[in-house]
Amino acid sequence: MALIIMDECIACDACREECPNTAIEEGDPIYIIDPDRCTECVGHYEEPQCVEVCPVDCIILDPDNEETMEELKFKYEQLMEEEI
């Protein structure tokens, strides 16, 4: 699953800098996560870094974007190929 930022977001900017896939953007009024770029940090870290740093715990799994571990790994590989 990709992650989603809930309405409790305080737009503190902590999560955006931690995302290795640049999947988090400033929205109005809350930040948003691009589900096409979010791999839940698979390929980079053991745990999603945005969840780790969020001071209000408003980042959860997005029930509308369910993905298996294999799909997340594939997405990670595709994103890495884009960078080459």
C-alpha positions as CSV (number, residue, x, y, z in Angstrom):
1,M,0.0,0.0,0.0
2,A,1.0,3.5,-0.5
3,L,0.7,5.8,2.4
4,I,-1.7,8.7,2.9
5,I,-1.6,11.8,5.0
6,M,-4.7,12.5,7.0
7,D,-6.5,15.8,7.8
8,E,-4.6,16.0,11.2
9,C,-1.5,17.1,9.3
10,I,0.0,20.3,10.6
11,A,2.1,20.9,7.5
12,C,5.3,20.9,9.5
13,D,7.4,19.8,6.5
14,A,9.2,17.0,8.6
15,C,8.0,14.2,6.3
16,R,8.8,15.7,2.9
17,E,12.5,15.9,3.5
18,E,12.6,12.3,4.7
19,C,11.0,10.7,1.7
20,P,13.7,9.0,-0.5
21,N,11.3,8.9,-3.5
22,T,10.2,12.5,-3.4
23,A,6.6,11.3,-3.1
24,I,5.5,14.0,-0.6
25,E,4.4,17.4,-1.8
26,E,3.1,20.4,-0.1
27,G,-0.7,20.6,-0.5
28,D,-3.3,23.1,0.6
29,P,-3.8,22.8,3.5
30,I,-2.1,19.5,4.2
31,Y,0.8,17.6,2.5
32,I,0.0,14.9,0.0
33,I,1.7,11.6,-0.9
34,D,1.9,10.6,-4.6
35,P,0.8,6.9,-4.6
36,D,2.8,6.3,-7.8
37,R,6.0,7.3,-6.1
38,C,5.4,5.9,-2.6
39,T,7.0,2.6,-1.9
40,E,6.6,2.8,1.9
41,C,10.4,3.2,1.8
42,V,10.8,-0.4,0.5
43,G,14.3,-0.5,-1.1
44,H,15.6,2.3,1.1
45,Y,14.6,1.6,4.8
46,E,13.0,-0.9,7.0
47,E,10.2,1.5,8.0
48,P,8.5,4.4,6.2
49,Q,10.6,7.4,7.2
50,C,7.7,9.8,7.0
51,V,5.7,7.8,9.6
52,E,8.8,7.8,11.8
53,V,9.2,11.6,11.9
54,C,5.6,12.7,11.8
55,P,4.9,14.5,15.1
56,V,1.1,14.1,15.0
57,D,1.0,10.5,13.7
58,C,-1.2,11.3,10.7
59,I,0.3,9.1,8.1
60,I,-1.4,5.8,7.5
61,L,-1.7,3.0,4.9
62,D,-3.9,4.1,2.1
63,P,-6.8,1.6,1.8
64,D,-7.4,2.8,-1.8
65,N,-3.8,1.8,-2.9
66,E,-3.2,-1.7,-1.7
67,E,0.1,-3.2,-2.9
68,T,2.0,-6.4,-2.1
69,M,5.6,-6.3,-1.1
70,E,6.5,-7.6,-4.6
71,E,4.6,-4.7,-6.2
72,L,6.3,-2.2,-3.9
73,K,9.7,-3.6,-4.8
74,F,8.9,-3.4,-8.5
75,K,7.8,0.2,-8.1
76,Y,11.1,0.9,-6.3
77,E,13.1,-0.6,-9.2
78,Q,11.1,1.4,-11.7
79,L,11.8,4.6,-9.8
80,M,15.5,3.8,-9.6
81,E,15.6,3.2,-13.4
82,E,14.0,6.7,-13.9
83,E,17.0,8.2,-12.1
84,I,19.6,6.7,-14.3
